[in-house]
Amino acid sequence: MNFTNKSTAEAAKLLNNSNAKIIDVRPVDAYNGWRCEGEARGGHIKGAKSLPIKWTKYMDWIEVVRSKQILPEDEIVIYGYNSEQSEKVANLFAKAGYGNVSLYNSFVDEWAANLDLPMEHLERYKNLVSAKWVHKLISGEKPAEYNNNKYVVVHSHYRNRNAYLTGHIPGAIDMDTLALEAPETWNRRSPEELKKALEQHGITADTTVVLYGKFMSPKNADDFPGSAAGHIGAIRNAMIMIYAGVKDVRILNGGFQSWRDAGFEVTTDDVAKTPVDDFGVQIPANPEIIVDVPQAKEMIKADDADIVCVRSWPEYIGEVSGYNYIEKKGRIPGAIFGNCGTDAYHMENYRNIDHTVREAQEVEAIWKEMAITPDKHLAFYCGTGWRGSEAFLNAWLMGWPRVSVFDGGWFEWSNDPNNPFETGVPKSASEELINIQRKEK
């Protein structure tokens, strides 16, 4: 099928057209800000939607399109690194009944090269790296946006070394999340314990740490109770490392699955850890990253702060606790609904179909509906800190200035009989939100 090729001037005119959708089919890493093909500027056309060519291999591709509010009546303009990829996606749109589809083939040569044309990028895109970036790092090449001479790649898991030993990135060491958090409370460990654990894993404040994990089915009982993914353990570890004072913490976007998708070598070697003598700074170097119960109570009363419940709707209204080891059901009074997804085992509202971090403008739109805004101090919580850490990561990557994790979450809060709690649909919930949750059930 032949498609019209828009000029740069024609594409620019569509920026403020609510009936037009500009679609970026490049990798999510390029969309976020990495200059993957040497373009003059990293990022994407302002307002463009991310729909990577990689996703076309998924059977439910059209469902992803619809979830992004890309409608058949919209004018669709597609751009990427080459016309062949753009045309492939354009043909899929045409087959799906989209009648007004065109291409924009001058993104690299004209749009990215013209400083007068608006682009956007994820504020902390450098902390979200691709499999190709990690491959360069471990191969001895100097990847983009990296100026260090020491790094550690960490395969994170929860009490499941078998997940590491059955295949991991060459050179990666393993780290049990219990190294950084205590099983009695699921809170981060004491500064003294964190210092010892990080030193044992060869990590100083000046070490570049790249973390990832494996995505697993809830049937894998060895994985973290309350989480369907080992990769979320990597995010939990990353958050605690930032709190401790590691200056350069990076996440492999999409976890181990991204490494496999890229076709890179996998090894089963049990890589020995190389301890260091001193972490290098006093822990915590960034105490504001985590809040505990007393501060959480102050935030609930404050006008410039909010506690955000990153749990599912049934957990939020008290139908279920979400965990077999948490008896009490409900939420912290005054907590805003952060909507993780369908249940305690999923975070689909914060992830793409390939497990990469969801595009910032979509997460921000979800939060805006809940009055979660960057002008406030936000502390994200869930049951035991893992989902809260992932929501924190989204906000932190977006550059929101005052974001934290309420470490104790519902587990610690509900264990104290003196702490109040609520159940049921809050009076402040909008009719739209209630209807959405009814449809999802």
BELJO-V614312 format. One record per pair of residues at least 4 apart in sequence whose C-alpha atoms are under 6 Angstrom apart, sorted by the first residue. I is the first residue (numbers start at 1). J is the second residue. D is the distance in whole Angstrom. If there is no record, write none. Layout:
# BELJO-V614312
i->{I,I}
j->{J,J}
d->{D,D}
This chain:
# BELJO-V614312
i->{3,4,5,5,5,6,6,6,19,20,20,20,21,22,22,22,23,23,23,23,24,24,24,24,24,25,25,25,25,26,26,27,29,30,30,30,31,31,32,32,32,32,33,33,33,33,34,35,35,39,40,40,41,43,43,44,44,45,46,46,46,56,65,66,72,75,76,77,77,77,78,78,78,79,79,79,80,83,93,94,106,107,107,108,122,123,123,124,127,128,128,128,129,129,130,130,131,133,136,136,137,137,150,151,151,151,152,153,153,153,153,154,154,154,154,155,155,155,155,156,156,156,156,156,156,157,157,158,158,158,158,159,160,162,164,165,166,167,167,167,168,168,169,170,173,178,179,180,180,180,181,181,181,181,182,182,182,186,187,187,189,189,191,198,199,199,199,199,200,201,201,202,202,202,203,204,204,205,205,205,205,205,208,209,210,210,211,211,212,212,212,212,213,213,213,213,213,214,214,214,215,215,215,216,216,217,218,226,226,226,227,228,231,236,236,241,242,243,243,243,243,244,244,244,245,253,254,254,254,257,289,290,290,290,291,291,292,299,299,300,304,305,305,305,306,307,307,307,308,308,308,308,309,309,309,309,309,309,310,310,310,310,310,310,311,311,311,312,312,312,312,312,314,314,315,315,315,315,316,316,317,317,317,317,318,318,318,320,321,322,330,330,331,331,332,333,333,340,340,341,341,341,341,350,351,351,351,351,352,352,360,364,367,368,374,377,377,378,379,379,379,379,380,380,380,381,381,381,381,382,382,382,383,383,383,384,384,385,385,392,393,395,396,408,410}
j->{102,102,102,103,104,10,103,104,74,74,75,76,76,48,77,78,48,49,77,78,49,50,51,79,80,51,52,53,80,52,80,52,34,34,35,36,43,44,43,121,122,125,42,43,121,125,42,39,42,108,112,113,112,120,121,119,120,119,118,119,120,61,70,70,98,100,101,101,102,103,86,103,104,86,104,105,86,87,98,98,110,111,112,112,398,398,399,397,250,250,251,253,252,253,252,253,259,143,141,143,141,143,207,207,208,209,209,172,209,210,211,172,173,174,211,173,174,212,213,174,175,176,213,233,234,176,230,176,177,223,224,176,222,166,168,268,268,266,267,268,266,267,266,267,271,182,197,188,189,194,186,187,188,189,186,187,189,384,407,408,193,194,283,203,203,275,276,279,275,273,275,274,275,276,207,279,280,245,246,247,279,280,248,249,250,251,234,251,231,234,252,255,230,231,234,255,256,230,231,256,229,230,231,228,229,228,228,323,344,345,345,345,255,386,389,246,246,284,286,287,289,283,284,285,285,356,258,355,356,261,404,404,405,406,295,406,406,305,306,306,376,376,377,378,378,335,378,379,335,336,338,380,335,336,337,338,381,382,338,339,340,381,382,388,339,340,382,339,340,341,342,343,319,320,319,320,321,322,330,331,330,423,424,425,329,330,423,329,329,344,422,423,421,422,421,421,422,347,349,346,347,348,349,358,355,356,357,358,356,358,364,368,372,372,400,402,403,403,403,404,405,406,388,405,406,385,388,406,409,387,388,409,409,410,411,409,411,389,407,396,397,400,400,412,414}
d->{5,5,6,5,5,6,6,5,5,5,4,6,5,5,5,6,6,5,6,5,6,5,6,5,6,5,4,5,5,5,5,5,6,5,6,6,5,5,5,5,5,6,4,4,5,6,5,6,5,6,6,5,5,5,4,5,5,5,6,5,5,6,6,6,5,5,5,6,5,5,6,5,6,6,5,6,6,6,5,5,5,5,6,5,6,5,5,5,4,6,5,6,5,6,6,6,5,6,5,6,6,6,6,5,4,6,5,5,6,5,6,5,5,6,5,6,5,5,5,6,5,6,5,6,5,5,6,5,5,6,6,6,6,6,6,5,6,6,5,5,5,6,5,6,6,6,6,6,6,6,6,5,4,5,5,6,6,6,6,6,6,6,5,5,5,5,5,6,4,6,6,5,4,5,6,4,6,6,4,6,6,6,5,5,5,6,6,5,6,5,5,5,5,4,6,5,6,5,5,5,4,5,6,6,5,6,5,6,5,5,4,5,6,6,6,6,5,6,5,6,6,5,4,5,5,5,5,5,4,6,4,5,5,6,6,5,6,5,6,6,5,5,4,6,5,5,6,5,5,5,6,5,6,6,5,5,5,6,4,6,5,6,5,6,6,5,6,6,6,5,6,5,5,6,6,5,5,6,6,6,6,5,4,6,5,4,5,6,5,6,5,5,6,5,5,5,6,5,6,6,5,5,5,5,5,6,5,5,5,5,6,6,5,5,5,5,6,5,6,5,5,5,5,5,6,6,4,5,5,6,5,5,5,5,5,5,6,6,5,6,6,6,6,5,6}
